[in-house]
Amino acid sequence: MTHFVSRGKHIESQLRRSRYKKRQIAEDDHHMRRARSTRVLSGYTSDVE
């Protein structure tokens, strides 16, 4: 019984982690897009990352 409870908690934490990871990926994508647009605006300088 305790094993089942701990496993449920584990799955819950996994879901929370994957949700957090998805949010991180979305934010990274957003930052990349912004960086790309600023790079284009600044005359496509290679030092802007």
Number of C-alpha atoms within 10 A of each C-alpha: 6 7 8 9 9 11 12 12 12 12 11 12 12 12 12 12 12 12 12 12 12 12 12 12 12 12 12 12 12 12 12 13 12 12 14 15 12 15 16 12 10 11 8 12 11 8 6 11 9
